[in-house]
Amino acid sequence: MGDNRQIQSAPSATRTGDYSLTAEFRDPPALFEGCFTTFYHVSLDIGPDGAQLTDYLQPEWGNIRFFCGSAPEAVIGEQRVAGARFVATGPSTLPCRFTVGPMRMWGVGFLPLGWARFFDADASACANLVCDGAEHPAFARFACLDEALCDPEATPDEQYAALVDAMTQVMRPTRDDSRIRRVHTALVSGDQASVHDLADACAMSIRTLERVCARYFGFSPKLLMRRQRFMRSLATFMLHRGSRWTEAMDDHYHDQAQFTREFHAFMTMNPSEYAALDHPILTSFMKARLQARGSAAQTLDSPPDRA
């Protein structure tokens, strides 16, 4: 069923003080082209016993994550999950605050095309959702992966193979592929200043654009454009710690006051408050992701270069 070769990044390790993080990224086989950001495996070791780390995930696309060892506590807005080995999130415009101890974790990020091919629910119905994936109807079909991905006797290659096999079995075709790719490409480019411009770039009416965005992207076109602009700025800042926010701000912001308002809307805190926080996991992960994938955050990944 197509090319099943994988591209595997060398594990990237970061050790700081009492913890170390190792991240490994594996490109899904070609038959899944455009469906996923990546398959990734993270190992987090913390000492002394009982220690935990807290960090904030940025707004992102939908994800499923399987934890061995410590299960996280995760919060998005007013939603909270704790103690679940299978944690699922929908596309988000809010941060996910999480606390976790030593663990091994497999994660899968779904691009909008992947949402179309693997989910029955509208992405907008799962927006800003964090849950026990085994108990939510939109994600329960992936619960079978828990046994393989949390098996301490299985090798990473065996776990990757189980992940590919499970995804192959549940993937389905969609008739909206071309529209999804056009919208996604235009959003990542950041060239459009208005929803009207975005619709023109995608060669579709505003009404059709709104339908496609709600069904597969999770939010209105305007909100998605705002999120992309914000994520470009935030990723730049995170990769150049010590820089000023004015140096990281996207060119589409009118002034720093507008950026500050947008920052609070997406991260529920001011830029100075965020900059003062430690980011023990996210900074290391973003740097490893940039090295392996060429982009530091899921929302900055481009779809395959074809209509």
N, C-alpha and C positions, 0 to 999 in steps of 0.2 A: 504493500500500500504506500509506495513512494519511498523516498530516501530516509532511512532511519539512522543515519550517522549523527553523532552528537559532537558538539564542540564544548570542551570542558576547559574552564579557566583553572590555572594553578591556584590552590588555596592561598588566600591572602590573610596573613595573621597580624594582629595588632595586640601588643602587650603593654598595659599601662597600670602601674601600681599593683593592686591586688587582683586584677582580672585580665583575661586574655580572650580575644574574639578572633575566630577563624571563619572566613566566608568563602564559599566555593560556588561558582555559577556554572550552570550547564544549559546550553542552548537546546531547546526542544527540537525533535526531528523535523525535517522539512515538511512533512505532511501537516504539521500544525502552524505553518507559516502565518504570521500575523495574529495568532490567537493569544500568545503569552508574552509577557515581558521576559521572564526567564524562570527556570527551575533553580532554586538556590538552597544550599545547605549551610547552616550556621552552627558553630559550636561556641558556647560561652562558658568559660571556667572562672569561678570567683572564689576567693578565699578571704577570710576564714569560713568555716562551715556556717550555713544559715544566712550568709550575706546575700543581698539582692541589689539590683540596679534599677533605676527609674529613668525613663527617657520618653520622648514624644515622637511618634511617627507623624510625618507630614501628610497632608491630603494626598490621596493616591487612588488607583483603580481598585477593583475588587481583588481580594486575596483569600487563599486558604493556607493555614499554617498548622503543622502537626508537631507537637512538642513532646520530647522525651526528657525525663528528669523533672525539673521545676516547671509547673504550668503557670502561665502568667495571670495577673489581674490586668484587665484592659478596659479602658473607658473612652467612649466617644460621645460627647455631649452628655445626655442623661442616661445613656445605655452603658451597661457594665456586664462583664463576664469574668468569672474567676474559677480556677480549678479545672477548666476544660483542656483536654489534650488536643482537641481539634477546634481551633479558633478561626472563625470566618468573618470577613468584613466585606461590606459592599463598597462601591465607589464613594469617596468622601470629599467633603469640603471643610472638614474640621480635623483637628489633630487627634491622634489616638495616644492617650497617656497610658503607659504600661509599666508594670513592675514585675521583674522576673529574676529568678535565681539561676544557678548553673543548669544548663540544658543543652540538648541537641535539637535542632529544628529543621524541618523541610518546609519550604514555602513555594507557592505558585502564585504568580501575579497574572490576572486575566486582563488583556487589552479589550477594548470594546468589541472587536470581532470575536474574541474568545467568549465574551459574555453572550453574544448572539448564538454561538455554536454549542454552548455548554449549559445554558440556563433557560428555564421556561419563564421565570419571573422577569418583569420589566426591571431594568437597572434602577429606575427611579423608586421602585417599591423597596429596594434594599439600600437606598442612599443613606450614608452616615450610620450604617448598621454595624454593630459588633455583637457576636453571638457564639454560642456553642454550636458549631456547624452540624453536629450529629443530630441536633434537635430542631433545626430550621429546615422547612421544606425546600427552600431554594438551594441548600447546600448539602442536604442529607445524602445525596447520591455519591458524594465523595468520602463518606464516613468509612467505607470499606478500606481505604488507604491506611487507616490508622494501624492496622495489624502489621503491614509491611514496613511503613515508614518509622514506626516506633519499636521495631524488633531489634534489640541490642545485638543479636547474633548476625544480622544481615549486614552485608557490606554496602557501602554507598552505591556501587555499581548495581547491585541487586535491587536496592531501593529505587534507584533511578529507573531501572527496567520495569519495576512494578508500577511506577508512576506513569510511564509512557503507555504501558499496556492498559491501565485503567482509563486514561484519557482517550485512547484509541477506541475503546468500547462505547464510550458515551458521547463522542463527538457526532454532531449532525450537520447537514448542510443548511445554508441560509440563502435566501434570495436577495438579501440586502448587502451582500459583501461590498459591492462597488461603492454604494453610498456611504457605508461605514468607513471605508478606506479614505474616501475623499474628505469627509468631515474630519477624520483623525489627522490626516496630513495637513489640512489647513489650520487646525488648532495648534499643532506643534510648531508650524512655521511662524506663527505670531504676526503674520503680515497684514491681517485684517483689523481695522479699527472699529468696526461696527458689525452687528448681526446681519445687516443688509449686505455688507461686504463679504461676510462669511458665506452667506447663502449664494451669492453670485460666484464666489470661488469654487463652491461645491456643485454648481449648476443645478440648483434645486430651489423650490419656493421656500419662503420662510416657514410656512406651515409644515412642509415636509421635513425641513431641517429640525424643527422643534420636535416632531414625532420621532425621528431617528435618534435625536439626542436623548430624549426621555427613555426610549426603549432600550438603548444599548450603552449610553454614556452616563445616564443617571441624573442629569441636570439640564437646565435650560441652556441654549447656546450662549446667552450672555454670561451666565455664571461660569460656564466652562471656559470662556475666553478670559474672564477675570482670574480664574484659578491658574490657567497656564501662565499668565503674566506674573502672578504672584510666585509661582513655583520656579520660574526662571530666576527671579530675584533671590529667593530663599536659597536655592541650590548654589548660586554664585557665592553668597555669603558663607554658607556652611563649608564650602571648599576652600575658602580664603579667610579662615578665622584670624581676627585681628584687623581685618579691613573694616571700613565704615559702611553703614547701610546705604549712604548716598552713592558709594562706589558700586554697590550691588544692584541698585534699583533699575528695573527695566525702563527702557526709553519711553514706553507708552504712559508712564506715570507723569502727571502734570507737575507735581511737587512732592515734597516729603510728607506733607500733611495728608495727601491722598494715600500715599503708600502706608502711612501709619494706620489710617482707618481700615484699609484693606488687610493689613497684617492682623489687626485685632479681629476682624471678621473671620479670617481663616484660621488663626491660631489661638483665638480667645485670650490674647495677652498682647502687650505692646512690644515693639522690637527690642527695647532695652531690657525688658523683663526676660525675653527669650534668650538674648545674648548672654545674660548673667547666669543662665542655667548650664549645668554640665550636661553634655550629650555623649555619655560614655559609649553607647552602642551605635547611635545613628551616624556620628561623624566617621567612625571607623568603617561602618558598612557602606556609606556613600562613597568614600574614597576607594574602597575595594570594588564597588560596582562601577565607578567611573573607569577604573583601570581595566576591568574585565569586559564591560559592555559599551563604553564610550559615552554613557550618560549616567548622571549621579542619582536620578530619581525616576520612578516608573512613569510619571506623567510627562517626562521629557523624552521618552522613547518614541521614535518614529515608526510608523507602520512600514511594511515592505514597499519598495519604490515601484509600484505599478498601480494602474487605475483599477 
